[in-house]
């Protein structure tokens, strides 16, 4: 999966207003990753909660659809980060 596939996926299943949440979550996740006292396992859970709250706020109401939009935004932000990280980071196993 590459970035164009990710963009198609986002546009297909997400409300247009909610796509900006992905960008916000990427920034929040980056800041959390650089914060020494935040455990790595907490980042996706926190992004999911923040994404859900942002989606409900941005889309105007608390509903199942908006909660799903927030979860999708967090999933796409996390997947985007992992795709970037796994593609660009050099590992010892790759040298073999």
C-alpha positions in Angstrom: 0.0 0.0 0.0 1.4 3.4 -0.9 0.4 6.9 -0.2 -2.0 7.2 -3.1 -3.8 4.1 -2.0 -4.1 5.6 1.4 -5.5 8.8 0.0 -8.1 6.9 -2.0 -9.1 4.9 1.1 -9.4 8.1 3.1 -11.6 9.8 0.5 -13.8 6.7 0.0 -14.7 6.1 3.7 -14.2 9.4 5.4 -16.2 12.6 5.5 -14.3 15.3 3.7 -14.3 17.5 6.8 -12.7 14.7 8.8 -9.6 14.3 6.6 -8.0 17.2 8.4 -8.2 15.2 11.6 -5.6 12.8 10.1 -3.1 15.6 9.8 -3.8 16.9 13.3 -3.3 13.3 14.7 0.0 12.9 12.8 1.3 16.0 14.5 -0.1 15.0 17.9 1.4 11.6 17.5 4.8 13.0 16.5 4.8 15.3 19.6 3.8 12.3 21.8 6.6 10.2 20.3 9.2 12.8 21.2 7.9 13.1 24.8 10.0 10.8 26.9 7.4 10.1 29.6 4.8 8.8 27.0 4.9 5.1 26.5 4.7 3.9 22.8 1.7 1.7 23.5 -0.3 4.8 24.7 0.1 6.7 21.5 -2.4 4.8 19.3 -5.0 4.7 22.1 -4.6 8.4 22.8 -4.9 9.2 19.1 -8.1 7.2 18.8 -9.7 9.0 21.7 -8.6 12.5 20.5 -9.6 11.5 16.9 -13.1 10.5 18.1 -13.5 13.7 20.1 -12.3 15.9 17.2 -14.6 14.1 14.7 -17.6 14.5 17.0 -16.8 18.2 17.5 -15.9 18.9 13.9 -18.9 17.1 12.4 -21.3 18.6 15.0 -22.7 15.7 17.0 -21.9 12.6 18.9 -23.1 9.7 16.7 -21.9 6.3 15.8 -20.9 7.6 12.3 -18.8 10.4 13.8 -17.1 8.0 16.3 -16.2 5.7 13.4 -14.8 8.8 11.5 -12.5 9.5 14.5 -11.4 5.9 14.7 -10.7 5.8 10.9 -8.7 9.1 11.2 -6.6 7.6 14.0 -6.1 4.4 12.0 -5.0 6.2 8.9 -2.7 8.5 10.9 -1.1 5.4 12.6 -0.9 3.5 9.4 0.7 6.4 7.6 3.3 6.8 10.3 4.1 3.1 10.2 4.4 3.0 6.4 6.8 5.9 6.5 8.8 4.5 9.4 9.0 1.0 7.9 10.0 2.3 4.5 12.6 4.8 5.6 14.2 3.3 8.7 17.2 1.0 8.1 17.3 -2.1 10.2 19.9 -4.7 10.8 17.7 -7.4 9.4 17.4 -5.6 6.1 21.2 -5.7 5.5 21.2 -9.5 5.2 
